[in-house]
């Protein structure tokens, strides 16, 4: 996450408008051009589901690119997500509604744009769905990515009992 985005996220957090259910750890940073733009890869663990890790990648603009494009305060909405089982799966109390539950949020502009990861449980197919998308207050973004973790045939522990 770049410095402007970090400062904005900290300011919003201190005001109490934003809560981050999960935290991310930067595990990769790939330079893509000579002006300093990077692709960042972060590992996100779901706070209610042990044994599942998602990796999210996104574009981080350099200061030179910000000067060139004239937009100082915003990174692109593009992101990608891949989730997999990384240990024994233990599912805590999760939202079972069709709208799912937000498991991660990170600011992508000074104030209005967020990168979100939501978890949806597909009971019929016994699958966890992770959806990464950008959200802006004024207008949404159609840029999204999806990843699934099948629970079929897996040894899964439901702390509150498996939904019927």
OpenMM code with the backbone's topology and positions (N, CA, C; nanometers):
from openmm import Vec3, app, unit

residues = "UNK UNK UNK UNK UNK UNK UNK UNK UNK UNK UNK UNK UNK UNK UNK UNK UNK UNK UNK UNK UNK UNK UNK UNK UNK UNK UNK UNK UNK UNK UNK UNK UNK UNK UNK UNK UNK UNK UNK UNK UNK UNK UNK UNK UNK UNK UNK UNK UNK UNK UNK UNK UNK UNK UNK UNK UNK UNK UNK UNK UNK UNK UNK UNK UNK UNK UNK UNK UNK UNK UNK UNK UNK UNK UNK UNK UNK UNK UNK UNK UNK UNK UNK UNK UNK UNK UNK UNK UNK UNK UNK UNK UNK UNK UNK UNK UNK UNK UNK UNK UNK UNK UNK UNK UNK UNK UNK UNK UNK UNK UNK UNK UNK UNK UNK UNK UNK UNK UNK UNK UNK UNK UNK UNK UNK UNK UNK UNK UNK UNK UNK UNK UNK UNK UNK UNK UNK UNK UNK UNK UNK UNK UNK UNK UNK UNK UNK UNK UNK UNK UNK UNK UNK UNK UNK UNK UNK UNK UNK UNK UNK UNK UNK UNK".split()
positions = [
    Vec3(0.0857, -0.1157, 0.0000),
    Vec3(0.0000, 0.0000, 0.0000),
    Vec3(0.0909, 0.1227, 0.0000),
    Vec3(0.0607, 0.2223, -0.0813),
    Vec3(0.1462, 0.3397, -0.0884),
    Vec3(0.1233, 0.4297, 0.0319),
    Vec3(0.2100, 0.5282, 0.0462),
    Vec3(0.2081, 0.6143, 0.1645),
    Vec3(0.0785, 0.6947, 0.1751),
    Vec3(0.0294, 0.7525, 0.0632),
    Vec3(-0.0951, 0.8305, 0.0682),
    Vec3(-0.2128, 0.7443, 0.1111),
    Vec3(-0.2199, 0.6241, 0.0552),
    Vec3(-0.3294, 0.5344, 0.0912),
    Vec3(-0.3186, 0.4934, 0.2375),
    Vec3(-0.1969, 0.4678, 0.2847),
    Vec3(-0.1769, 0.4303, 0.4244),
    Vec3(-0.2219, 0.5420, 0.5182),
    Vec3(-0.1834, 0.6658, 0.4855),
    Vec3(-0.2227, 0.7784, 0.5699),
    Vec3(-0.3740, 0.7971, 0.5702),
    Vec3(-0.4351, 0.7830, 0.4534),
    Vec3(-0.5806, 0.7982, 0.4452),
    Vec3(-0.6508, 0.6900, 0.5255),
    Vec3(-0.6040, 0.5665, 0.5121),
    Vec3(-0.6657, 0.4562, 0.5870),
    Vec3(-0.6527, 0.4788, 0.7369),
    Vec3(-0.5353, 0.5251, 0.7808),
    Vec3(-0.5147, 0.5498, 0.9231),
    Vec3(-0.6072, 0.6606, 0.9728),
    Vec3(-0.6231, 0.7662, 0.8913),
    Vec3(-0.7108, 0.8767, 0.9307),
    Vec3(-0.8547, 0.8295, 0.9435),
    Vec3(-0.9011, 0.7532, 0.8466),
    Vec3(-1.0385, 0.7049, 0.8504),
    Vec3(-1.0582, 0.6102, 0.9682),
    Vec3(-0.9602, 0.5234, 0.9933),
    Vec3(-0.9704, 0.4320, 1.1072),
    Vec3(-0.9784, 0.5079, 1.2388),
    Vec3(-0.8974, 0.6124, 1.2511),
    Vec3(-0.8979, 0.6867, 1.3765),
    Vec3(-1.0301, 0.7595, 1.3987),
    Vec3(-1.1032, 0.7878, 1.2917),
    Vec3(-1.2330, 0.8514, 1.3048),
    Vec3(-1.3437, 0.7514, 1.3316),
    Vec3(-1.3137, 0.6226, 1.3207),
    Vec3(-1.4115, 0.5207, 1.3524),
    Vec3(-1.5077, 0.4871, 1.2399),
    Vec3(-1.4805, 0.5337, 1.1177),
    Vec3(-1.5710, 0.5068, 1.0063),
    Vec3(-1.5428, 0.3744, 0.9381),
    Vec3(-1.4306, 0.3143, 0.9643),
    Vec3(-1.3885, 0.1974, 0.8890),
    Vec3(-1.3327, 0.0944, 0.9849),
    Vec3(-1.3792, -0.0283, 0.9715),
    Vec3(-1.3200, -0.1344, 1.0510),
    Vec3(-1.2659, -0.2386, 0.9555),
    Vec3(-1.1535, -0.2950, 0.9908),
    Vec3(-1.0919, -0.3949, 0.9062),
    Vec3(-1.0958, -0.5278, 0.9802),
    Vec3(-1.1848, -0.6184, 0.9374),
    Vec3(-1.1980, -0.7457, 1.0057),
    Vec3(-1.0728, -0.8326, 0.9960),
    Vec3(-1.0032, -0.8286, 0.8841),
    Vec3(-0.8829, -0.9095, 0.8654),
    Vec3(-0.7690, -0.8166, 0.8284),
    Vec3(-0.6479, -0.8608, 0.8541),
    Vec3(-0.5332, -0.7811, 0.8137),
    Vec3(-0.4600, -0.8537, 0.7014),
    Vec3(-0.3807, -0.7771, 0.6297),
    Vec3(-0.3077, -0.8327, 0.5169),
    Vec3(-0.1582, -0.8219, 0.5420),
    Vec3(-0.0849, -0.9174, 0.4875),
    Vec3(0.0599, -0.9172, 0.4973),
    Vec3(0.1148, -0.9151, 0.3551),
    Vec3(0.1979, -0.8155, 0.3241),
    Vec3(0.2595, -0.8090, 0.1919),
    Vec3(0.3576, -0.9256, 0.1795),
    Vec3(0.3360, -1.0088, 0.0772),
    Vec3(0.4231, -1.1241, 0.0541),
    Vec3(0.4974, -1.1135, -0.0787),
    Vec3(0.4618, -1.0145, -0.1608),
    Vec3(0.5299, -0.9954, -0.2879),
    Vec3(0.5133, -0.8537, -0.3383),
    Vec3(0.6154, -0.8075, -0.4109),
    Vec3(0.6125, -0.6748, -0.4712),
    Vec3(0.6926, -0.6845, -0.6002),
    Vec3(0.6234, -0.6657, -0.7135),
    Vec3(0.6862, -0.6820, -0.8440),
    Vec3(0.6859, -0.5482, -0.9158),
    Vec3(0.8051, -0.5010, -0.9518),
    Vec3(0.8159, -0.3787, -1.0309),
    Vec3(0.7720, -0.4062, -1.1734),
    Vec3(0.6873, -0.3185, -1.2283),
    Vec3(0.6357, -0.3445, -1.3629),
    Vec3(0.6907, -0.2497, -1.4692),
    Vec3(0.7513, -0.1384, -1.4285),
    Vec3(0.8054, -0.0463, -1.5282),
    Vec3(0.9157, 0.0393, -1.4670),
    Vec3(0.9764, 0.1226, -1.5491),
    Vec3(1.0897, 0.2038, -1.5044),
    Vec3(1.0497, 0.3257, -1.4214),
    Vec3(0.9192, 0.3591, -1.4165),
    Vec3(0.8778, 0.4764, -1.3382),
    Vec3(0.8343, 0.4415, -1.1959),
    Vec3(0.8453, 0.3154, -1.1594),
    Vec3(0.8220, 0.2774, -1.0204),
    Vec3(0.6859, 0.2203, -0.9863),
    Vec3(0.6014, 0.1932, -1.0856),
    Vec3(0.4743, 0.1276, -1.0573),
    Vec3(0.5000, -0.0168, -1.0164),
    Vec3(0.4208, -0.0664, -0.9231),
    Vec3(0.4403, -0.2013, -0.8709),
    Vec3(0.3090, -0.2785, -0.8682),
    Vec3(0.3204, -0.4095, -0.8664),
    Vec3(0.2088, -0.4973, -0.8338),
    Vec3(0.2386, -0.5531, -0.6957),
    Vec3(0.1452, -0.5347, -0.6039),
    Vec3(0.1611, -0.5805, -0.4662),
    Vec3(0.0776, -0.7076, -0.4493),
    Vec3(0.1341, -0.8057, -0.3800),
    Vec3(0.0614, -0.9287, -0.3471),
    Vec3(0.0548, -0.9380, -0.1950),
    Vec3(-0.0681, -0.9501, -0.1434),
    Vec3(-0.0891, -0.9596, 0.0005),
    Vec3(-0.1576, -1.0912, 0.0348),
    Vec3(-0.1191, -1.1486, 0.1486),
    Vec3(-0.1852, -1.2680, 0.2017),
    Vec3(-0.2855, -1.2223, 0.3066),
    Vec3(-0.4087, -1.2732, 0.2928),
    Vec3(-0.5169, -1.2379, 0.3854),
    Vec3(-0.5707, -1.3671, 0.4455),
    Vec3(-0.5755, -1.3726, 0.5769),
    Vec3(-0.6379, -1.4869, 0.6427),
    Vec3(-0.7765, -1.4457, 0.6889),
    Vec3(-0.8718, -1.5339, 0.6663),
    Vec3(-1.0099, -1.5081, 0.7045),
    Vec3(-1.0199, -1.5228, 0.8557),
    Vec3(-1.0648, -1.4186, 0.9277),
    Vec3(-1.0683, -1.4260, 1.0741),
    Vec3(-1.1658, -1.5293, 1.1295),
    Vec3(-1.2659, -1.5699, 1.0518),
    Vec3(-1.3646, -1.6673, 1.1000),
    Vec3(-1.3422, -1.8076, 1.0429),
    Vec3(-1.2455, -1.8222, 0.9535),
    Vec3(-1.2208, -1.9535, 0.8938),
    Vec3(-1.0719, -1.9831, 0.8985),
    Vec3(-1.0343, -2.0696, 0.9899),
    Vec3(-0.8947, -2.1114, 0.9988),
    Vec3(-0.8659, -2.2085, 0.8849),
    Vec3(-0.7445, -2.2009, 0.8329),
    Vec3(-0.7029, -2.2952, 0.7294),
    Vec3(-0.7309, -2.2497, 0.5879),
    Vec3(-0.7771, -2.1263, 0.5689),
    Vec3(-0.7973, -2.0698, 0.4358),
    Vec3(-0.7191, -1.9392, 0.4276),
    Vec3(-0.6404, -1.9255, 0.3214),
    Vec3(-0.5645, -1.8036, 0.2965),
    Vec3(-0.5968, -1.7542, 0.1563),
    Vec3(-0.6202, -1.6255, 0.1455),
    Vec3(-0.6419, -1.5634, 0.0144),
    Vec3(-0.5222, -1.4747, -0.0180),
    Vec3(-0.4843, -1.4757, -0.1438),
    Vec3(-0.3800, -1.3863, -0.1922),
    Vec3(-0.4457, -1.2880, -0.2888),
    Vec3(-0.4293, -1.1597, -0.2587),
    Vec3(-0.4872, -1.0527, -0.3395),
    Vec3(-0.3727, -0.9737, -0.4019),
    Vec3(-0.3853, -0.9443, -0.5313),
    Vec3(-0.2853, -0.8602, -0.5973),
    Vec3(-0.3542, -0.7347, -0.6489),
    Vec3(-0.2792, -0.6253, -0.6491),
    Vec3(-0.3318, -0.4980, -0.6989),
    Vec3(-0.2172, -0.4098, -0.7443),
    Vec3(-0.2521, -0.3068, -0.8201),
    Vec3(-0.1567, -0.2139, -0.8788),
    Vec3(-0.1316, -0.0988, -0.7827),
    Vec3(-0.0058, -0.0648, -0.7603),
    Vec3(0.0328, 0.0463, -0.6729),
    Vec3(0.1077, 0.1493, -0.7575),
    Vec3(0.0474, 0.2669, -0.7770),
    Vec3(0.1051, 0.3698, -0.8633),
    Vec3(0.2197, 0.4441, -0.7964),
    Vec3(0.3202, 0.4779, -0.8758),
    Vec3(0.4349, 0.5542, -0.8275),
    Vec3(0.4044, 0.7041, -0.8291),
    Vec3(0.4912, 0.7803, -0.7671),
    Vec3(0.4770, 0.9266, -0.7677),
    Vec3(0.4904, 0.9801, -0.9101),
    Vec3(0.5818, 0.9238, -0.9871),
    Vec3(0.5997, 0.9685, -1.1264),
    Vec3(0.4716, 0.9451, -1.2064),
    Vec3(0.4098, 0.8291, -1.1891),
    Vec3(0.2851, 0.7993, -1.2595),
    Vec3(0.1738, 0.8941, -1.2145),
    Vec3(0.1701, 0.9258, -1.0868),
    Vec3(0.0690, 1.0178, -1.0356),
    Vec3(0.0861, 1.1567, -1.0984),
    Vec3(0.2114, 1.2035, -1.1123),
    Vec3(0.2382, 1.3318, -1.1782),
    Vec3(0.1962, 1.3265, -1.3250),
    Vec3(0.2324, 1.2173, -1.3910),
    Vec3(0.2031, 1.1998, -1.5334),
    Vec3(0.0527, 1.1945, -1.5603),
    Vec3(-0.0232, 1.1215, -1.4783),
    Vec3(-0.1670, 1.1031, -1.4984),
    Vec3(-0.2503, 1.2175, -1.4406),
    Vec3(-0.1937, 1.2915, -1.3463),
    Vec3(-0.2665, 1.4029, -1.2869),
    Vec3(-0.3655, 1.3632, -1.1782),
    Vec3(-0.3703, 1.2369, -1.1403),
    Vec3(-0.4601, 1.1927, -1.0341),
    Vec3(-0.3739, 1.1461, -0.9172),
    Vec3(-0.3593, 1.2328, -0.8179),
    Vec3(-0.2696, 1.2066, -0.7058),
    Vec3(-0.3221, 1.1056, -0.6054),
    Vec3(-0.4521, 1.0987, -0.5872),
    Vec3(-0.5060, 1.0342, -0.4690),
    Vec3(-0.5714, 0.8989, -0.4910),
    Vec3(-0.5540, 0.8387, -0.6076),
    Vec3(-0.6291, 0.7175, -0.6348),
    Vec3(-0.5454, 0.6146, -0.7085),
    Vec3(-0.5597, 0.4899, -0.6688),
    Vec3(-0.4997, 0.3774, -0.7401),
    Vec3(-0.6082, 0.3102, -0.8232),
    Vec3(-0.5699, 0.2388, -0.9300),
    Vec3(-0.6707, 0.1708, -1.0126),
    Vec3(-0.7510, 0.0692, -0.9321),
    Vec3(-0.8684, 0.0349, -0.9834),
    Vec3(-0.9576, -0.0608, -0.9175),
    Vec3(-0.9203, -0.2054, -0.9447),
    Vec3(-0.8288, -0.2289, -1.0354),
    Vec3(-0.7937, -0.3654, -1.0743),
    Vec3(-0.7386, -0.4452, -0.9564),
    Vec3(-0.7868, -0.5674, -0.9427),
    Vec3(-0.7327, -0.6577, -0.8412),
    Vec3(-0.7597, -0.8009, -0.8845),
    Vec3(-0.6896, -0.8927, -0.8217),
    Vec3(-0.7081, -1.0343, -0.8479),
    Vec3(-0.7038, -1.1059, -0.7141),
    Vec3(-0.7717, -1.2205, -0.7048),
    Vec3(-0.7744, -1.2960, -0.5798),
    Vec3(-0.7651, -1.4449, -0.6091),
    Vec3(-0.6931, -1.5162, -0.5246),
    Vec3(-0.6880, -1.6623, -0.5286),
    Vec3(-0.6855, -1.7105, -0.3845),
    Vec3(-0.7747, -1.8041, -0.3515),
    Vec3(-0.7852, -1.8553, -0.2149),
    Vec3(-0.7659, -2.0061, -0.2172),
    Vec3(-0.7037, -2.0576, -0.1118),
    Vec3(-0.6826, -2.2021, -0.1045),
    Vec3(-0.6762, -2.2476, 0.0402),
    Vec3(-0.6906, -2.3781, 0.0562),
    Vec3(-0.6775, -2.4380, 0.1878),
    Vec3(-0.5297, -2.4428, 0.2224),
    Vec3(-0.4940, -2.3882, 0.3388),
    Vec3(-0.3546, -2.3852, 0.3811),
    Vec3(-0.3342, -2.4554, 0.5153),
    Vec3(-0.4372, -2.5253, 0.5614),
    Vec3(-0.4315, -2.5984, 0.6871),
    Vec3(-0.5660, -2.6608, 0.7137),
    Vec3(-0.5810, -2.7253, 0.8302),
    Vec3(-0.7109, -2.7822, 0.8659),
    Vec3(-0.8162, -2.6711, 0.8721),
    Vec3(-0.9323, -2.6939, 0.8114),
    Vec3(-1.0356, -2.5900, 0.8058),
    Vec3(-1.1252, -2.5983, 0.9288),
    Vec3(-1.1365, -2.4825, 0.9957),
    Vec3(-1.2261, -2.4678, 1.1105),
    Vec3(-1.3080, -2.3420, 1.0881),
    Vec3(-1.4396, -2.3581, 1.0805),
    Vec3(-1.5281, -2.2471, 1.0491),
    Vec3(-1.5984, -2.1999, 1.1754),
    Vec3(-1.5815, -2.0728, 1.2045),
    Vec3(-1.6458, -2.0109, 1.3203),
    Vec3(-1.7844, -1.9628, 1.2840),
    Vec3(-1.8257, -1.8557, 1.3467),
    Vec3(-1.9583, -1.7996, 1.3217),
    Vec3(-1.9510, -1.7109, 1.1976),
    Vec3(-2.0154, -1.7550, 1.0889),
    Vec3(-2.0114, -1.6796, 0.9645),
    Vec3(-2.1523, -1.6396, 0.9209),
    Vec3(-2.1590, -1.5358, 0.8415),
    Vec3(-2.2848, -1.4894, 0.7843),
    Vec3(-2.3229, -1.5848, 0.6713),
    Vec3(-2.4403, -1.6434, 0.6778),
    Vec3(-2.4849, -1.7399, 0.5772),
    Vec3(-2.5790, -1.6772, 0.4736),
    Vec3(-2.5983, -1.5464, 0.4781),
    Vec3(-2.6892, -1.4805, 0.3839),
    Vec3(-2.6277, -1.4741, 0.2443),
    Vec3(-2.7121, -1.4472, 0.1453),
    Vec3(-2.6670, -1.4388, 0.0062),
    Vec3(-2.5692, -1.3243, -0.0152),
    Vec3(-2.5794, -1.2198, 0.0653),
    Vec3(-2.4897, -1.1044, 0.0536),
    Vec3(-2.3522, -1.1291, 0.1112),
    Vec3(-2.3386, -1.2339, 0.1895),
    Vec3(-2.2086, -1.2686, 0.2460),
    Vec3(-2.1615, -1.1722, 0.3526),
    Vec3(-2.0328, -1.1795, 0.3768),
    Vec3(-1.9733, -1.1043, 0.4866),
    Vec3(-1.8396, -1.0475, 0.4429),
    Vec3(-1.8158, -0.9225, 0.4754),
    Vec3(-1.6885, -0.8587, 0.4441),
    Vec3(-1.5800, -0.9142, 0.5357),
    Vec3(-1.4706, -0.9607, 0.4765),
    Vec3(-1.3598, -1.0127, 0.5568),
    Vec3(-1.2359, -0.9249, 0.5473),
    Vec3(-1.2347, -0.8326, 0.4513),
    Vec3(-1.1182, -0.7449, 0.4357),
    Vec3(-1.1593, -0.6187, 0.3624),
    Vec3(-1.0995, -0.5060, 0.4035),
    Vec3(-1.1205, -0.3779, 0.3356),
    Vec3(-0.9903, -0.2990, 0.3419),
    Vec3(-0.9549, -0.2394, 0.2281),
    Vec3(-0.8336, -0.1577, 0.2226),
    Vec3(-0.8604, -0.0369, 0.1340),
    Vec3(-0.8235, 0.0824, 0.1811),
    Vec3(-0.8433, 0.2042, 0.1036),
    Vec3(-0.7581, 0.2059, -0.0217),
    Vec3(-0.8172, 0.2470, -0.1330),
    Vec3(-0.7446, 0.2557, -0.2607),
    Vec3(-0.7417, 0.3984, -0.3119),
    Vec3(-0.7943, 0.4924, -0.2355),
    Vec3(-0.7856, 0.6341, -0.2682),
    Vec3(-0.7808, 0.7095, -0.1363),
    Vec3(-0.7650, 0.8390, -0.1459),
    Vec3(-0.7532, 0.9186, -0.0242),
    Vec3(-0.8766, 0.9047, 0.0650),
    Vec3(-0.9958, 0.9010, 0.0055),
    Vec3(-1.1162, 0.8961, 0.0881),
    Vec3(-1.2169, 0.7909, 0.0429),
    Vec3(-1.2548, 0.7869, -0.0836),
    Vec3(-1.3784, 0.7228, -0.1243),
    Vec3(-1.3701, 0.5812, -0.1776),
    Vec3(-1.2568, 0.5320, -0.2227),
    Vec3(-1.2536, 0.4013, -0.2876),
    Vec3(-1.1897, 0.2971, -0.1968),
    Vec3(-1.2522, 0.1783, -0.1913),
    Vec3(-1.2010, 0.0669, -0.1118),
    Vec3(-1.1874, -0.0575, -0.1984),
    Vec3(-1.0893, -0.1393, -0.1650),
    Vec3(-1.0803, -0.2752, -0.2176),
    Vec3(-1.1415, -0.3642, -0.1100),
    Vec3(-1.2451, -0.4388, -0.1468),
    Vec3(-1.3159, -0.5242, -0.0509),
    Vec3(-1.3006, -0.6705, -0.0878),
    Vec3(-1.2979, -0.7549, 0.0140),
    Vec3(-1.3083, -0.8998, -0.0054),
    Vec3(-1.4256, -0.9458, 0.0792),
    Vec3(-1.5227, -1.0096, 0.0126),
    Vec3(-1.6395, -1.0638, 0.0820),
    Vec3(-1.6377, -1.2158, 0.0709),
    Vec3(-1.6872, -1.2810, 0.1776),
    Vec3(-1.7007, -1.4264, 0.1775),
    Vec3(-1.8489, -1.4607, 0.1696),
    Vec3(-1.8817, -1.5526, 0.0800),
    Vec3(-2.0178, -1.6025, 0.0660),
    Vec3(-2.0115, -1.7540, 0.0785),
    Vec3(-2.1025, -1.8114, 0.1561),
    Vec3(-2.1070, -1.9571, 0.1680),
    Vec3(-2.2161, -2.0103, 0.0760),
    Vec3(-2.1773, -2.0950, -0.0172),
    Vec3(-2.2704, -2.1621, -0.1083),
    Vec3(-2.3035, -2.2968, -0.0449),
    Vec3(-2.4151, -2.2995, 0.0289),
    Vec3(-2.4541, -2.4195, 0.1036),
    Vec3(-2.4832, -2.5365, 0.0103),
    Vec3(-2.5503, -2.5123, -0.1020),
    Vec3(-2.5862, -2.6185, -0.1957),
    Vec3(-2.4642, -2.6940, -0.2458),
    Vec3(-2.3568, -2.6212, -0.2746),
    Vec3(-2.2353, -2.6824, -0.3284),
    Vec3(-2.1244, -2.6956, -0.2252),
    Vec3(-2.1533, -2.6633, -0.0990),
    Vec3(-2.0581, -2.6736, 0.0108),
    Vec3(-1.9246, -2.6086, -0.0266),
    Vec3(-1.9344, -2.4804, -0.0639),
    Vec3(-1.8183, -2.4076, -0.1141),
    Vec3(-1.8130, -2.2683, -0.0535),
    Vec3(-1.6927, -2.2236, -0.0200),
    Vec3(-1.6701, -2.0858, 0.0222),
    Vec3(-1.6320, -2.0059, -0.1019),
    Vec3(-1.6964, -1.8920, -0.1201),
    Vec3(-1.6682, -1.8044, -0.2335),
    Vec3(-1.6089, -1.6759, -0.1779),
    Vec3(-1.4978, -1.6338, -0.2354),
    Vec3(-1.4361, -1.5073, -0.1980),
    Vec3(-1.4413, -1.4153, -0.3189),
    Vec3(-1.5008, -1.2982, -0.3005),
    Vec3(-1.5193, -1.2003, -0.4069),
    Vec3(-1.4392, -1.0753, -0.3734),
    Vec3(-1.3474, -1.0378, -0.4622),
    Vec3(-1.2726, -0.9126, -0.4462),
    Vec3(-1.3312, -0.8123, -0.5443),
    Vec3(-1.3622, -0.6928, -0.4947),
    Vec3(-1.4141, -0.5884, -0.5824),
    Vec3(-1.3826, -0.4521, -0.5243),
    Vec3(-1.3935, -0.3526, -0.6103),
    Vec3(-1.3715, -0.2158, -0.5683),
    Vec3(-1.5065, -0.1516, -0.5418),
    Vec3(-1.5085, -0.0647, -0.4433),
    Vec3(-1.6317, 0.0088, -0.4156),
    Vec3(-1.5969, 0.1563, -0.4005),
    Vec3(-1.6748, 0.2370, -0.4710),
    Vec3(-1.6642, 0.3811, -0.4579),
    Vec3(-1.7975, 0.4316, -0.4069),
    Vec3(-1.7952, 0.5374, -0.3269),
    Vec3(-1.9180, 0.5929, -0.2713),
    Vec3(-2.0087, 0.6425, -0.3833),
    Vec3(-1.9527, 0.7118, -0.4827),
    Vec3(-2.0320, 0.7727, -0.5886),
    Vec3(-2.0827, 0.6691, -0.6870),
    Vec3(-1.9952, 0.5812, -0.7330),
    Vec3(-2.0358, 0.4778, -0.8276),
    Vec3(-1.9526, 0.3529, -0.8038),
    Vec3(-2.0132, 0.2386, -0.8225),
    Vec3(-1.9424, 0.1134, -0.8044),
    Vec3(-1.8496, 0.0850, -0.9207),
    Vec3(-1.7713, -0.0165, -0.9069),
    Vec3(-1.6812, -0.0568, -1.0134),
    Vec3(-1.7162, -0.1972, -1.0562),
    Vec3(-1.7173, -0.2212, -1.1861),
    Vec3(-1.7480, -0.3536, -1.2382),
    Vec3(-1.6261, -0.4448, -1.2364),
    Vec3(-1.5132, -0.3950, -1.1913),
    Vec3(-1.3921, -0.4754, -1.1872),
    Vec3(-1.3954, -0.5621, -1.0623),
    Vec3(-1.3931, -0.6933, -1.0839),
    Vec3(-1.4024, -0.7856, -0.9720),
    Vec3(-1.3262, -0.9129, -1.0047),
    Vec3(-1.3003, -0.9917, -0.9027),
    Vec3(-1.2361, -1.1219, -0.9186),
    Vec3(-1.2978, -1.2153, -0.8152),
    Vec3(-1.2973, -1.3441, -0.8456),
    Vec3(-1.3618, -1.4421, -0.7585),
    Vec3(-1.2708, -1.5632, -0.7424),
    Vec3(-1.2780, -1.6244, -0.6251),
    Vec3(-1.2048, -1.7474, -0.5977),
    Vec3(-1.2920, -1.8342, -0.5082),
    Vec3(-1.2812, -1.9654, -0.5214),
    Vec3(-1.3622, -2.0561, -0.4398),
    Vec3(-1.2738, -2.1578, -0.3681),
    Vec3(-1.3234, -2.2025, -0.2538),
    Vec3(-1.2595, -2.3098, -0.1780),
    Vec3(-1.3682, -2.4137, -0.1517),
    Vec3(-1.3553, -2.5279, -0.2166),
    Vec3(-1.4540, -2.6348, -0.2004),
    Vec3(-1.4336, -2.7038, -0.0662),
    Vec3(-1.5443, -2.7245, 0.0049),
    Vec3(-1.5385, -2.7971, 0.1315),
    Vec3(-1.5795, -2.9432, 0.1126),
    Vec3(-1.6235, -2.9772, -0.0081),
    Vec3(-1.6696, -3.1124, -0.0390),
    Vec3(-1.5578, -3.2139, -0.0141),
    Vec3(-1.5885, -3.3142, 0.0657),
    Vec3(-1.4925, -3.4214, 0.0929),
    Vec3(-1.3803, -3.3825, 0.1874),
    Vec3(-1.3814, -3.2595, 0.2382),
    Vec3(-1.2767, -3.2129, 0.3294),
    Vec3(-1.3172, -3.2393, 0.4741),
    Vec3(-1.2204, -3.2568, 0.5592),
    Vec3(-1.2430, -3.2663, 0.7028),
    Vec3(-1.2596, -3.1235, 0.7542),
    Vec3(-1.3848, -3.0803, 0.7761),
    Vec3(-1.4128, -2.9423, 0.8171),
    Vec3(-1.4781, -2.9439, 0.9544),
    Vec3(-1.4295, -2.8589, 1.0434),
    Vec3(-1.4878, -2.8427, 1.1758),
    Vec3(-1.5699, -2.7147, 1.1767),
    Vec3(-1.6988, -2.7269, 1.2073),
    Vec3(-1.7878, -2.6123, 1.2238),
    Vec3(-1.8064, -2.5904, 1.3737),
    Vec3(-1.7551, -2.4785, 1.4276),
    Vec3(-1.7637, -2.4565, 1.5719),
    Vec3(-1.9078, -2.4390, 1.6197),
    Vec3(-1.9980, -2.3921, 1.5347),
    Vec3(-2.1385, -2.3750, 1.5715),
    Vec3(-2.2278, -2.4803, 1.5054),
    Vec3(-2.1681, -2.5834, 1.4480),
    Vec3(-2.2437, -2.6863, 1.3790),
    Vec3(-2.2666, -2.6493, 1.2339),
    Vec3(-2.2564, -2.7464, 1.1460),
    Vec3(-2.2743, -2.7228, 1.0032),
    Vec3(-2.4192, -2.6845, 0.9751),
    Vec3(-2.4407, -2.5784, 0.8921),
    Vec3(-2.5789, -2.5383, 0.8575),
    Vec3(-2.6501, -2.6492, 0.7792),
    Vec3(-2.7763, -2.6686, 0.8113),
    Vec3(-2.8535, -2.7736, 0.7446),
    Vec3(-2.9379, -2.7163, 0.6333),
] * unit.nanometer
topology = app.Topology()
chain = topology.addChain("A")
for resn in residues:
    res = topology.addResidue(resn, chain)
    for name in ("N", "CA", "C"):
        topology.addAtom(name, app.Element.getBySymbol(name[0]), res)
